Amino acid sequence: MPKSPTVEITYCRLCGWGLRAGWMAQELMHSFAEELGTVMLTPDVAGGVFEVRIDGDLVWSRKEMGHIPDIKELKRLVRDRVAPDRSLGHVDRS
């Protein structure tokens, strides 16, 4: 049986992004309950960090992208990596 993917959300705790990161983790666990093995929250004190990794591969960096992803962006990124043939319903609509 293949290993289920792990999503890690690293957030700046000094910026107060813990609640947002937690909500995003909860949304991912709900949307990808069968596909994901683990969703981890990792606080960081480096300042301004908000990164999302799937199995260690960086898929979103606030520093590189200039903003924190909205939930639709994040769900699409995760879907494209863990369940590319799956529809996200209203999230896929423009």
N, CA, C and O atoms as a printed pandas DataFrame, in Angstrom:
     atom_number atom_name residue_name chain_id  residue_number  x_coord  y_coord  z_coord
0              1         N          MET        A               1    0.844   -1.186    0.000
1              2        CA          MET        A               1    0.000    0.000    0.000
2              3         C          MET        A               1    0.889    1.249    0.000
3              4         O          MET        A               1    1.774    1.369    0.847
4              5         N          PRO        A               2    0.665    2.185   -0.941
5              6        CA          PRO        A               2    1.508    3.381   -0.997
6              7         C          PRO        A               2    1.285    4.291    0.214
7              8         O          PRO        A               2    0.195    4.356    0.783
8              9         N          LYS        A               3    2.349    4.981    0.578
9             10        CA          LYS        A               3    2.297    5.921    1.702
10            11         C          LYS        A               3    1.422    7.121    1.329
11            12         O          LYS        A               3    1.524    7.658    0.226
12            13         N          SER        A               4    0.569    7.529    2.255
13            14        CA          SER        A               4   -0.268    8.705    2.029
14            15         C          SER        A               4    0.569    9.958    2.208
15            16         O          SER        A               4    1.425   10.017    3.091
16            17         N          PRO        A               5    0.326   10.964    1.371
17            18        CA          PRO        A               5    1.125   12.196    1.439
18            19         C          PRO        A               5    0.965   12.950    2.760
19            20         O          PRO        A               5   -0.060   12.870    3.437
20            21         N          THR        A               6    2.029   13.686    3.091
21            22        CA          THR        A               6    2.034   14.567    4.250
22            23         C          THR        A               6    2.089   16.013    3.774
23            24         O          THR        A               6    2.920   16.369    2.940
24            25         N          VAL        A               7    1.205   16.838    4.306
25            26        CA          VAL        A               7    1.213   18.276    4.046
26            27         C          VAL        A               7    1.722   18.954    5.308
27            28         O          VAL        A               7    1.249   18.667    6.409
28            29         N          GLU        A               8    2.683   19.850    5.147
29            30        CA          GLU        A               8    3.191   20.628    6.271
30            31         C          GLU        A               8    2.999   22.104    5.970
31            32         O          GLU        A               8    3.440   22.604    4.935
32            33         N          ILE        A               9    2.339   22.786    6.882
33            34        CA          ILE        A               9    2.160   24.233    6.773
34            35         C          ILE        A               9    3.042   24.874    7.843
35            36         O          ILE        A               9    2.818   24.687    9.040
36            37         N          THR        A              10    4.037   25.623    7.403
37            38        CA          THR        A              10    4.920   26.343    8.313
38            39         C          THR        A              10    4.491   27.806    8.306
39            40         O          THR        A              10    4.379   28.422    7.246
40            41         N          TYR        A              11    4.255   28.351    9.479
41            42        CA          TYR        A              11    3.725   29.711    9.578
42            43         C          TYR        A              11    4.488   30.500   10.630
43            44         O          TYR        A              11    5.052   29.935   11.567
44            45         N          CYS        A              12    4.494   31.802   10.460
45            46        CA          CYS        A              12    5.131   32.694   11.427
46            47         C          CYS        A              12    4.183   32.892   12.609
47            48         O          CYS        A              12    3.110   33.481   12.476
48            49         N          ARG        A              13    4.598   32.391   13.750
49            50        CA          ARG        A              13    3.741   32.547   14.926
50            51         C          ARG        A              13    3.742   33.990   15.426
51            52         O          ARG        A              13    2.766   34.439   16.026
52            53         N          LEU        A              14    4.837   34.720   15.181
53            54        CA          LEU        A              14    4.907   36.118   15.603
54            55         C          LEU        A              14    3.959   37.011   14.808
55            56         O          LEU        A              14    3.530   38.059   15.290
56            57         N          CYS        A              15    3.638   36.584   13.585
57            58        CA          CYS        A              15    2.721   37.346   12.723
58            59         C          CYS        A              15    1.258   37.050   13.049
59            60         O          CYS        A              15    0.356   37.722   12.548
60            61         N          GLY        A              16    1.027   36.041   13.892
61            62        CA          GLY        A              16   -0.342   35.692   14.256
62            63         C          GLY        A              16   -1.056   34.871   13.202
63            64         O          GLY        A              16   -2.283   34.924   13.109
64            65         N          TRP        A              17   -0.322   34.117   12.410
65            66        CA          TRP        A              17   -0.929   33.342   11.322
66            67         C          TRP        A              17   -1.304   31.926   11.736
67            68         O          TRP        A              17   -1.667   31.117   10.883
68            69         N          GLY        A              18   -1.226   31.609   13.017
69            70        CA          GLY        A              18   -1.545   30.275   13.493
70            71         C          GLY        A              18   -2.985   29.870   13.255
71            72         O          GLY        A              18   -3.252   28.739   12.849
72            73         N          LEU        A              19   -3.926   30.786   13.505
73            74        CA          LEU        A              19   -5.337   30.470   13.292
74            75         C          LEU        A              19   -5.622   30.214   11.817
75            76         O          LEU        A              19   -6.360   29.289   11.477
76            77         N          ARG        A              20   -5.042   31.027   10.944
77            78        CA          ARG        A              20   -5.240   30.831    9.510
78            79         C          ARG        A              20   -4.651   29.496    9.060
79            80         O          ARG        A              20   -5.280   28.762    8.298
80            81         N          ALA        A              21   -3.450   29.184    9.528
81            82        CA          ALA        A              21   -2.808   27.920    9.175
82            83         C          ALA        A              21   -3.641   26.740    9.684
83            84         O          ALA        A              21   -3.797   25.742    8.981
84            85         N          GLY        A              22   -4.171   26.853   10.895
85            86        CA          GLY        A              22   -5.007   25.799   11.457
86            87         C          GLY        A              22   -6.285   25.601   10.675
87            88         O          GLY        A              22   -6.698   24.468   10.430
88            89         N          TRP        A              23   -6.914   26.694   10.281
89            90        CA          TRP        A              23   -8.136   26.608    9.483
90            91         C          TRP        A              23   -7.841   25.967    8.132
91            92         O          TRP        A              23   -8.611   25.134    7.655
92            93         N          MET        A              24   -6.716   26.360    7.511
93            94        CA          MET        A              24   -6.355   25.766    6.225
94            95         C          MET        A              24   -6.093   24.264    6.369
95            96         O          MET        A              24   -6.498   23.475    5.515
96            97         N          ALA        A              25   -5.421   23.875    7.442
97            98        CA          ALA        A              25   -5.163   22.451    7.685
98            99         C          ALA        A              25   -6.479   21.694    7.823
99           100         O          ALA        A              25   -6.636   20.605    7.270
100          101         N          GLN        A              26   -7.416   22.271    8.557
101          102        CA          GLN        A              26   -8.716   21.635    8.751
102          103         C          GLN        A              26   -9.450   21.498    7.412
103          104         O          GLN        A              26  -10.043   20.454    7.139
104          105         N          GLU        A              27   -9.416   22.517    6.595
105          106        CA          GLU        A              27  -10.049   22.462    5.271
106          107         C          GLU        A              27   -9.428   21.367    4.409
107          108         O          GLU        A              27  -10.139   20.629    3.727
108          109         N          LEU        A              28   -8.097   21.265    4.441
109          110        CA          LEU        A              28   -7.426   20.229    3.653
110          111         C          LEU        A              28   -7.781   18.836    4.158
111          112         O          LEU        A              28   -8.009   17.929    3.358
112          113         N          MET        A              29   -7.829   18.658    5.465
113          114        CA          MET        A              29   -8.189   17.353    6.019
114          115         C          MET        A              29   -9.611   16.966    5.640
115          116         O          MET        A              29   -9.897   15.794    5.395
116          117         N          HIS        A              30  -10.491   17.939    5.595
117          118        CA          HIS        A              30  -11.884   17.667    5.214
118          119         C          HIS        A              30  -11.973   17.334    3.720
119          120         O          HIS        A              30  -12.617   16.356    3.341
120          121         N          SER        A              31  -11.336   18.135    2.885
121          122        CA          SER        A              31  -11.436   17.954    1.433
122          123         C          SER        A              31  -10.691   16.721    0.929
123          124         O          SER        A              31  -11.099   16.104   -0.055
124          125         N          PHE        A              32   -9.602   16.366    1.603
125          126        CA          PHE        A              32   -8.758   15.259    1.135
126          127         C          PHE        A              32   -8.621   14.175    2.205
127          128         O          PHE        A              32   -7.535   13.638    2.424
128          129         N          ALA        A              33   -9.723   13.865    2.859
129          130        CA          ALA        A              33   -9.713   12.904    3.962
130          131         C          ALA        A              33   -9.172   11.541    3.542
131          132         O          ALA        A              33   -8.499   10.875    4.328
132          133         N          GLU        A              34   -9.456   11.126    2.330
133          134        CA          GLU        A              34   -9.021    9.802    1.874
134          135         C          GLU        A              34   -7.622    9.817    1.267
135          136         O          GLU        A              34   -6.960    8.780    1.220
136          137         N          GLU        A              35   -7.166   10.973    0.805
137          138        CA          GLU        A              35   -5.889   11.052    0.100
138          139         C          GLU        A              35   -4.707   11.391    1.000
139          140         O          GLU        A              35   -3.598   10.911    0.766
140          141         N          LEU        A              36   -4.927   12.204    2.020
141          142        CA          LEU        A              36   -3.817   12.670    2.854
142          143         C          LEU        A              36   -3.609   11.777    4.067
143          144         O          LEU        A              36   -4.567   11.276    4.657
144          145         N          GLY        A              37   -2.357   11.585    4.428
145          146        CA          GLY        A              37   -2.038   10.826    5.625
146          147         C          GLY        A              37   -1.909   11.728    6.835
147          148         O          GLY        A              37   -2.411   11.410    7.913
148          149         N          THR        A              38   -1.227   12.868    6.655
149          150        CA          THR        A              38   -0.942   13.773    7.759
150          151         C          THR        A              38   -0.990   15.209    7.269
151          152         O          THR        A              38   -0.558   15.511    6.157
152          153         N          VAL        A              39   -1.518   16.091    8.105
153          154        CA          VAL        A              39   -1.414   17.532    7.887
154          155         C          VAL        A              39   -0.784   18.090    9.156
155          156         O          VAL        A              39   -1.348   17.975   10.244
156          157         N          MET        A              40    0.396   18.697    9.004
157          158        CA          MET        A              40    1.162   19.196   10.151
158          159         C          MET        A              40    1.202   20.718   10.150
159          160         O          MET        A              40    1.251   21.353    9.097
160          161         N          LEU        A              41    1.179   21.282   11.333
161          162        CA          LEU        A              41    1.384   22.719   11.517
162          163         C          LEU        A              41    2.718   22.908   12.226
163          164         O          LEU        A              41    2.972   22.307   13.269
164          165         N          THR        A              42    3.567   23.754   11.643
165          166        CA          THR        A              42    4.886   23.994   12.214
166          167         C          THR        A              42    5.073   25.487   12.433
167          168         O          THR        A              42    5.198   26.236   11.464
168          169         N          PRO        A              43    5.095   25.940   13.694
169          170        CA          PRO        A              43    5.336   27.356   13.952
170          171         C          PRO        A              43    6.791   27.715   13.674
171          172         O          PRO        A              43    7.696   26.907   13.881
172          173         N          ASP        A              44    6.998   28.937   13.204
173          174        CA          ASP        A              44    8.330   29.424   12.874
174          175         C          ASP        A              44    8.478   30.829   13.451
175          176         O          ASP        A              44    7.502   31.576   13.519
176          177         N          VAL        A              45    9.672   31.190   13.859
177          178        CA          VAL        A              45    9.892   32.525   14.413
178          179         C          VAL        A              45   10.786   33.368   13.517
179          180         O          VAL        A              45   11.265   34.420   13.938
180          181         N          ALA        A              46   11.019   32.920   12.284
181          182        CA          ALA        A              46   11.912   33.652   11.388
182          183         C          ALA        A              46   11.316   34.973   10.921
183          184         O          ALA        A              46   12.056   35.857   10.488
184          185         N          GLY        A              47   10.015   35.128   10.998
185          186        CA          GLY        A              47    9.368   36.364   10.581
186          187         C          GLY        A              47    8.846   36.304    9.165
187          188         O          GLY        A              47    9.618   36.215    8.211
188          189         N          GLY        A              48    7.525   36.353    9.031
189          190        CA          GLY        A              48    6.894   36.424    7.727
190          191         C          GLY        A              48    6.802   35.115    6.960
191          192         O          GLY        A              48    6.394   35.110    5.798
192          193         N          VAL        A              49    7.173   34.011    7.585
193          194        CA          VAL        A              49    7.178   32.725    6.885
194          195         C          VAL        A              49    5.763   32.148    6.800
195          196         O          VAL        A              49    5.050   32.071    7.800
196          197         N          PHE        A              50    5.376   31.750    5.602
197          198        CA          PHE        A              50    4.180   30.935    5.386
198          199         C          PHE        A              50    4.492   30.052    4.199
199          200         O          PHE        A              50    4.492   30.503    3.053
200          201         N          GLU        A              51    4.760   28.782    4.485
201          202        CA          GLU        A              51    5.146   27.837    3.440
202          203         C          GLU        A              51    4.301   26.580    3.555
203          204         O          GLU        A              51    3.889   26.172    4.640
204          205         N          VAL        A              52    4.056   25.979    2.388
205          206        CA          VAL        A              52    3.328   24.714    2.345
206          207         C          VAL        A              52    4.199   23.714    1.594
207          208         O          VAL        A              52    4.686   23.981    0.495
208          209         N          ARG        A              53    4.380   22.558    2.221
209          210        CA          ARG        A              53    5.154   21.479    1.604
210          211         C          ARG        A              53    4.295   20.226    1.528
211          212         O          ARG        A              53    3.486   19.953    2.416
212          213         N          ILE        A              54    4.482   19.478    0.464
213          214        CA          ILE        A              54    3.855   18.167    0.333
214          215         C          ILE        A              54    4.979   17.161    0.217
215          216         O          ILE        A              54    5.775   17.208   -0.721
216          217         N          ASP        A              55    5.042   16.259    1.168
217          218        CA          ASP        A              55    6.130   15.281    1.246
218          219         C          ASP        A              55    7.503   15.938    1.119
219          220         O          ASP        A              55    8.404   15.402    0.474
220          221         N          GLY        A              56    7.646   17.104    1.744
221          222        CA          GLY        A              56    8.919   17.804    1.768
222          223         C          GLY        A              56    9.169   18.745    0.604
223          224         O          GLY        A              56   10.090   19.560    0.657
224          225         N          ASP        A              57    8.357   18.646   -0.457
225          226        CA          ASP        A              57    8.529   19.516   -1.624
226          227         C          ASP        A              57    7.769   20.825   -1.408
227          228         O          ASP        A              57    6.570   20.807   -1.129
228          229         N          LEU        A              58    8.454   21.947   -1.534
229          230        CA          LEU        A              58    7.828   23.253   -1.367
230          231         C          LEU        A              58    6.863   23.517   -2.514
231          232         O          LEU        A              58    7.262   23.523   -3.678
232          233         N          VAL        A              59    5.578   23.739   -2.180
233          234        CA          VAL        A              59    4.577   24.039   -3.208
234          235         C          VAL        A              59    4.045   25.463   -3.083
235          236         O          VAL        A              59    3.412   25.969   -4.010
236          237         N          TRP        A              60    4.297   26.119   -1.941
237          238        CA          TRP        A              60    3.888   27.523   -1.779
238          239         C          TRP        A              60    4.832   28.195   -0.802
239          240         O          TRP        A              60    5.146   27.651    0.257
240          241         N          SER        A              61    5.277   29.381   -1.170
241          242        CA          SER        A              61    6.095   30.196   -0.287
242          243         C          SER        A              61    5.580   31.630   -0.355
243          244         O          SER        A              61    5.540   32.232   -1.428
244          245         N          ARG        A              62    5.189   32.169    0.788
245          246        CA          ARG        A              62    4.732   33.559    0.821
246          247         C          ARG        A              62    5.825   34.494    0.316
247          248         O          ARG        A              62    5.545   35.479   -0.368
248          249         N          LYS        A              63    7.079   34.176    0.660
249          250        CA          LYS        A              63    8.201   35.005    0.232
250          251         C          LYS        A              63    8.304   35.048   -1.292
251          252         O          LYS        A              63    8.539   36.108   -1.872
252          253         N          GLU        A              64    8.127   33.892   -1.941
253          254        CA          GLU        A              64    8.232   33.833   -3.402
254          255         C          GLU        A              64    6.980   34.345   -4.102
255          256         O          GLU        A              64    7.078   35.018   -5.129
256          257         N          MET        A              65    5.796   34.032   -3.555
257          258        CA          MET        A              65    4.537   34.378   -4.216
258          259         C          MET        A              65    4.012   35.758   -3.835
259          260         O          MET        A              65    3.177   36.324   -4.541
260          261         N          GLY        A              66    4.500   36.299   -2.718
261          262        CA          GLY        A              66    4.093   37.638   -2.312
262          263         C          GLY        A              66    2.833   37.699   -1.462
263          264         O          GLY        A              66    2.429   38.777   -1.026
264          265         N          HIS        A              67    2.209   36.550   -1.225
265          266        CA          HIS        A              67    1.014   36.524   -0.381
266          267         C          HIS        A              67    0.763   35.100    0.126
267          268         O          HIS        A              67    1.325   34.123   -0.370
268          269         N          ILE        A              68   -0.091   35.032    1.118
269          270        CA          ILE        A              68   -0.540   33.738    1.627
270          271         C          ILE        A              68   -1.626   33.247    0.671
271          272         O          ILE        A              68   -2.459   34.044    0.241
272          273         N          PRO        A              69   -1.640   31.961    0.328
273          274        CA          PRO        A              69   -2.651   31.497   -0.624
274          275         C          PRO        A              69   -4.048   31.581   -0.031
275          276         O          PRO        A              69   -4.237   31.410    1.173
276          277         N          ASP        A              70   -5.036   31.850   -0.904
277          278        CA          ASP        A              70   -6.400   31.692   -0.419
278          279         C          ASP        A              70   -6.703   30.202   -0.459
279          280         O          ASP        A              70   -5.945   29.431   -1.046
280          281         N          ILE        A              71   -7.784   29.798    0.148
281          282        CA          ILE        A              71   -8.060   28.373    0.299
282          283         C          ILE        A              71   -8.270   27.693   -1.053
283          284         O          ILE        A              71   -7.917   26.525   -1.214
284          285         N          LYS        A              72   -8.838   28.407   -2.026
285          286        CA          LYS        A              72   -9.019   27.808   -3.355
286          287         C          LYS        A              72   -7.671   27.499   -4.003
287          288         O          LYS        A              72   -7.483   26.426   -4.576
288          289         N          GLU        A              73   -6.741   28.439   -3.911
289          290        CA          GLU        A              73   -5.396   28.206   -4.464
290          291         C          GLU        A              73   -4.751   26.997   -3.803
291          292         O          GLU        A              73   -4.179   26.138   -4.475
292          293         N          LEU        A              74   -4.850   26.941   -2.485
293          294        CA          LEU        A              74   -4.206   25.864   -1.750
294          295         C          LEU        A              74   -4.830   24.508   -2.077
295          296         O          LEU        A              74   -4.114   23.527   -2.277
296          297         N          LYS        A              75   -6.147   24.453   -2.131
297          298        CA          LYS        A              75   -6.809   23.185   -2.462
298          299         C          LYS        A              75   -6.441   22.716   -3.868
299          300         O          LYS        A              75   -6.237   21.522   -4.091
300          301         N          ARG        A              76   -6.356   23.641   -4.806
301          302        CA          ARG        A              76   -5.955   23.257   -6.172
302          303         C          ARG        A              76   -4.532   22.707   -6.187
303          304         O          ARG        A              76   -4.263   21.696   -6.836
304          305         N          LEU        A              77   -3.622   23.369   -5.476
305          306        CA          LEU        A              77   -2.238   22.894   -5.416
306          307         C          LEU        A              77   -2.150   21.490   -4.824
307          308         O          LEU        A              77   -1.457   20.623   -5.357
308          309         N          VAL        A              78   -2.852   21.278   -3.727
309          310        CA          VAL        A              78   -2.828   19.969   -3.087
310          311         C          VAL        A              78   -3.484   18.934   -3.990
311          312         O          VAL        A              78   -2.943   17.844   -4.173
312          313         N          ARG        A              79   -4.628   19.256   -4.550
313          314        CA          ARG        A              79   -5.313   18.330   -5.450
314          315         C          ARG        A              79   -4.416   17.927   -6.615
315          316         O          ARG        A              79   -4.330   16.749   -6.960
316          317         N          ASP        A              80   -3.747   18.915   -7.222
317          318        CA          ASP        A              80   -2.890   18.636   -8.380
318          319         C          ASP        A              80   -1.767   17.666   -8.036
319          320         O          ASP        A              80   -1.272   16.957   -8.912
320          321         N          ARG        A              81   -1.363   17.629   -6.772
321          322        CA          ARG        A              81   -0.289   16.726   -6.340
322          323         C          ARG        A              81   -0.792   15.381   -5.837
323          324         O          ARG        A              81   -0.148   14.361   -6.082
324          325         N          VAL        A              82   -1.927   15.349   -5.138
325          326        CA          VAL        A              82   -2.352   14.103   -4.494
326          327         C          VAL        A              82   -3.522   13.399   -5.168
327          328         O          VAL        A              82   -3.715   12.200   -4.963
328          329         N          ALA        A              83   -4.306   14.119   -5.969
329          330        CA          ALA        A              83   -5.473   13.524   -6.634
330          331         C          ALA        A              83   -5.786   14.303   -7.910
331          332         O          ALA        A              83   -6.852   14.911   -8.013
332          333         N          PRO        A              84   -4.867   14.293   -8.891
333          334        CA          PRO        A              84   -5.002   15.167  -10.061
334          335         C          PRO        A              84   -6.261   14.969  -10.899
335          336         O          PRO        A              84   -6.668   15.889  -11.608
336          337         N          ASP        A              85   -6.883   13.810  -10.839
337          338        CA          ASP        A              85   -8.091   13.561  -11.636
338          339         C          ASP        A              85   -9.370   13.947  -10.917
339          340         O          ASP        A              85  -10.461   13.846  -11.479
340          341         N          ARG        A              86   -9.238   14.383   -9.693
341          342        CA          ARG        A              86  -10.413   14.681   -8.864
342          343         C          ARG        A              86  -10.943   16.095   -9.092
343          344         O          ARG        A              86  -10.170   17.046   -9.211
344          345         N          SER        A              87  -12.247   16.219   -9.151
345          346        CA          SER        A              87  -12.887   17.527   -9.238
346          347         C          SER        A              87  -13.052   18.123   -7.851
347          348         O          SER        A              87  -13.337   17.414   -6.885
348          349         N          LEU        A              88  -12.871   19.423   -7.765
349          350        CA          LEU        A              88  -13.092   20.117   -6.498
350          351         C          LEU        A              88  -14.412   20.879   -6.509
351          352         O          LEU        A              88  -14.650   21.728   -5.649
352          353         N          GLY        A              89  -15.259   20.581   -7.470
353          354        CA          GLY        A              89  -16.566   21.213   -7.527
354          355         C          GLY        A              89  -16.467   22.718   -7.701
355          356         O          GLY        A              89  -15.828   23.196   -8.638
356          357         N          HIS        A              90  -17.100   23.472   -6.797
357          358        CA          HIS        A              90  -17.147   24.931   -6.921
358          359         C          HIS        A              90  -15.757   25.576   -6.873
359          360         O          HIS        A              90  -15.571   26.672   -7.402
360          361         N          VAL        A              91  -14.798   24.923   -6.258
361          362        CA          VAL        A              91  -13.439   25.483   -6.179
362          363         C          VAL        A              91  -12.796   25.540   -7.563
363          364         O          VAL        A              91  -11.939   26.388   -7.814
364          365         N          ASP        A              92  -13.203   24.645   -8.459
365          366        CA          ASP        A              92  -12.659   24.625   -9.819
366          367         C          ASP        A              92  -13.282   25.685  -10.728
367          368         O          ASP        A              92  -12.729   26.012  -11.778
368          369         N          ARG        A              93  -14.407   26.204  -10.328
369          370        CA          ARG        A              93  -15.074   27.221  -11.158
370          371         C          ARG        A              93  -14.395   28.578  -10.992
371          372         O          ARG        A              93  -13.934   28.930   -9.906
372          373         N          SER        A              94  -14.343   29.322  -12.075
373          374        CA          SER        A              94  -13.733   30.672  -12.029
374          375         C          SER        A              94  -14.656   31.664  -11.399
375          376         O          SER        A              94  -14.310   32.839  -11.279
